[in-house]
Amino acid sequence: MHYSHGQLNYPVYAYAQSYADGYVEGTHQHDRIQLLHTLSGVIHVRTSEGIWVIPPSKGIWIPQNKKHSIKIFGNVEARGIFVDPFARADFNTQCSVIAIPKLLSELINQAVQIKEEVLPHTRNERLLELILDELRFLEQIPFRLPEPRSEILKEICENIKVDLSKTNHLEIVAGQHALSSKTLSRLFQKELNMNFSVWLKQAKLLQALTDLEMRKPILNIALDLGYESPSAFSYMFKRQMGMTPTEYMKKKSD
């Protein structure tokens, strides 16, 4: 793992980091807000609320002192910043996946190069202040899979994620765990604030985003997620993302 960053004497500082495929960093926390985004590869971030999937051009906003762990898929080139939570009065206080505008991405790239003390009324100070302003207008994206609280729902969700190719109807899954379909439905709504079918679609979408980044063939992704054909998978993906998997990959390479 390679790690470098700019000056630490200011309310915001930028860093660049490289991760190898398969790298895992255990649970930890920071006393500043962390914004982490990837230029290549996919990062999975786990918190007590769930798993957050960060593909290229997206990032994750992690509040100060929020415990989290990370897992790397593909060779990741990451950029990010650590921010004093009191640098602006209206910062988001919740974890969220966010779109990284080109302006912010370039500002962070420039800030990584700062190696000297940040002095008042200098270009470096203006650059970092602009970053702080831009952070207040970030678009949130629902690339999150909520984390169950009860042991029974944790077991059910983990079993499903092990093999997403299986036919997982609510009634079938409930029966496998000696539950009624009504009880299981209530558990999903109560603990995850979404119904079973929505959670399952989200689990498949986030796995698809990871697989696409790993350059897995679309046919294989479709079959591994339980779709009868690539066209059925593409239909689901387009409904969720606004573009087909092929269009998504083309856009990423543009």
Secondary structure, DSSP 8 states (H G I E B T S, - for coil): -EEEE--SSSSEEEEEEEE-TT-EEEEE--SSEEEEEEEEEEEEEEETTEEEEE-TTEEEEE-TT--EEEEEEEEEEEEEEEE-TTSSTT---S-EEEE--HHHHHHHHHHHT--S---TTSHHHHHHHHHHHHGGG--EE--EEE---SHHHHHHHHHHHH-TTS---HHHHHHHTT--HHHHHHHHHHHHSS-HHHHHHHHHHHHHHHHHHTT--HHHHHHHTT-SSHHHHHHHHHHHHSS-HHHHHHHHH-
